[in-house]
């Protein structure tokens, strides 16, 4: 098995782990109106977000080279990444480019946009969010592959 195949397998396995999230929406539908006709879009958005996050995890693991260090690094990185991605642009008061630029390399904001579009049909284009997540997944996967080549 080549290193690229190993990384791809890790990304697919990590992305497949949280797929029960789509089933949680039936519990939510008891309280909020959910458009079940958009279910296929939910699955696509969840898969794209999962692959992007899994590729980020592979990149972190490849750079850290040890499980404990990679786990700690991933946890420490997740807090500011989530904060930056979840800050609303309206809170920035005229500094929208300053607030949105650091969140561009984060999978969180793109995943939220894709899920919002899939669930509500609102927000930016669904294809744009999926393209953003695909670019992040490829970039993080390449970073993980480069880390394996560098340290092997």
Buried (B, 14 or more C-beta within 10 A) or exposed (E): EEEBEBBBEBBEEBBEEEEEEBEEBEEEEEEEEBEEEBBEBBBBBBBBBBBBBBBBBBBBBBBBEEEEEBBEBBEEEBEEBBEBBEBEBEEEEEEEEEBBEBBEBBBBBBBBBBBBBBBEEEBEEBEBBBEBBBBBBEBBBBBBBEBBEEEE
